[in-house]
Amino acid sequence: MDDCIFCKIIKKEMPAEIVYEDSQIIAFKDIQPAAPIHILVIPKKHIPSLVELKKEDEILIGKIYSVINIIANNQGIDKKGYRVIVNCGIDGGQEVGHLHFHLLAGKKLGEKIV
């Protein structure tokens, strides 16, 4: 989608502090961080939300989690821990219509949710 802010970042039409990039995935620092380390990890393929994943996206989603582990190691947070959040839809708190994974770390993160 041309008006998607994340697609504009992928195309380098908007600036972002990129911490990881390959042919399928890009990760960059969130401009409104909810933790000392807050990185958004997104597929370059425009997938509007988690609910719109297709069978052919399964490998890509698995790769995203592998990339999250690489980023965690590079950021030095792999030993102390981190949280990964995916918001889905308006009621789930999704603000941008492009699937994205929030990687949060750098402090003790709240009580257990589940």
N, C-alpha and C positions, 0 to 999 in steps of 0.2 A: 504494500500500500504506500502510495506516495506521501500521504500526510502523517504516517506513523513516525513518531519521534525516534523510535529505535531503528527503523529502516533508514532514516536520515543519518543516524550515527554510523550505521553499517556502511553506507555509501560515502561516508566522510563529508557529508553536507552540513553536519553539526559537530562541534567539538565534544570530545569526551576524554577522560583520563583512562586510557585503555591499559589493562593489566595482562590481558591475554587475547590472542587472536589467531585463528587458523582459517581454513577454507570454509568451515561450517559453523563456527562458534566465535562469538566476541564477548569479552567481559570488561566491564569498566566500573569505576567508582561511582556510586550513587551521589547525586548532587544535593540530596537531602538525607544524609545518613542517619539511620536509627541506632547505630552502634559505632564505636571507633573504627571498625572495619566493616564497610557495607559495600559489597560489590554485586553488580547485576550481571548475571550470566545468561546470555540469550542465544538462541539459534539464529543464524543468518537467514534461514528460511522463514518467511512470515507465516507464523501459526498464531491465530488470534488469541487462543487460550488453551488451557489444559484439556478442556472438554472437546476441543476440535482436533485432537491428535488422531492421526490415521495409523493403520498398521505399519505403513512404510516409515513412520517416524520413530518406531521403537528403538532402532539402533542409534539414531541421533540422540534420543533422550538418555540412553545408557552412556553415550559418549559425554554428554553434558555433565553427568555425575562424575565421570573420570576426570574431566577438566576441573571440576570443583575441587577434587582432591589435589590436583596439581597446583591450583591457585592457593589452596590452604597450605600446602607445603612451601610454596614460594613466599607466602606472607608470614610464615613462621607460626601459624595457628593450628597446625595439624595435631600437635601434641596436647594442647590445652582444650581444644574443641571449638566447635562452631555450630551454627544453626543454618539450615537451608529451608527457605519458605517459598511456596508457590501459591499465589493468590489466584482464585478462579472466579471470574464474573464480578458483577457490581457488589453483591452481598458478601462475596469473599474478599473484597478489598482491592480487586484488580483495577488499577488506574490507567494503565496503558494497554491497548488492545494488541499486544504482541507478547506471546509466551515469554516469561522471564523468571529466573530463579534468583532469590535474594540470598546472598551469603553474608551472614552476620557474625561478627566475632570481636575480640579485643577487650571484652569485659564479661563478667558473669551475667548471663542473660536470664532474667526473670525465672519464675517458678515453672515447673513442668506444666505443659498445657494438657497433655494426655497421660 
